[in-house]
Amino acid sequence: MDTDRFSKLPAVIASLVLLPVLLELLAWYIEGEEYDVARAATVITVIVALALIATVLGRIRARLPVLMVVALTVTAAGEAVLGFVAAFGPVLWRGGVPGELHGLVTAGVSAFAVATGVYLLVQYRRGLYLPYLEAGMGPLPTATKRRVIGESEILIRTMPDIGPSVEKALASCVAMVDQDDLHFVAYFGDQRCRFYTDVLEDGDLAHFFHETDQEERRKIYLRAGNQLNWLTQRLNQQLHRLEGGILIRTVLDVERGAMFFYWVDETRYLIGVTLDQRKVDIADDKMARLVDTIRGHFTLPPINQRERAPKSHGHLRSIPRSERWPESGS
């Protein structure tokens, strides 16, 4: 189950701060002593605001560094205005800012700047430019089915209430995966994984799993798919001047197998995995055909029609050691 490190912040804030205040109010009511109701109301309002901020952070954590930089810029601009008023107000319009207020605001802005810098430096040292690359992806597919096709037992997990077009895409993916080459396929729509299907638990693939089990590997694939989508969007911004269109295919070819990212349309993409290095090309071709099939379910034209050059050894000849190597390379 995917965990959200921000989801419990409102409850923690309420239990650690709001509960003692409420108990104090209850004691005041029972004993009939004087109590500053305005102060209590102010404290409760601040606590509720902090809880709401924590809730918002839990929902927008993917953009947290950007928001931190924006907030830092805004507060710095406010501090600049405050400093100008404090410095030139008495001279220009015989007004100013109390020294205590100016000092308090300056201390707050400095503390926020230090916290922001430390946070971003920690993320940078971990190799992450944004915590979006490690953020949770929301609810993952949980509805589980198993289907036996030929010699493969296929696992299918979906989100509830997927539409007819997504059902067709699911059927196409299930038809493509097998224990021989394409071992895992996940479908993402609207920034969420709508379903995935795989044969990772097939006995013939057990030798591919050593330090991670099948469930952990699935989570890693889904998280990597989320990261690849983010990186693809950033690369599209950098490469748009090449006039070659958007990036529709990314292959991470590793020592043992490969991971494929295939763009479907503006809101959808596929992640595919093969565990067998010998079957990378076959799995890649399957993914290309699969994307075109899924685009057809959404009445979109194919985009992955490509021709493979016939295998040829060319016109190679051995070069004697006495022959000078051509400097031009032609």
Beta strands, then each sheet from edge to edge (+ up, - down):
strand 1: 143-149
strand 2: 152-158
strand 3: 184-189
strand 4: 192-198
strand 5: 249-253
strand 6: 258-265
strand 7: 268-274
sheet 1: 1+ 2- 4+ 3- 7+ 6- 5+
end
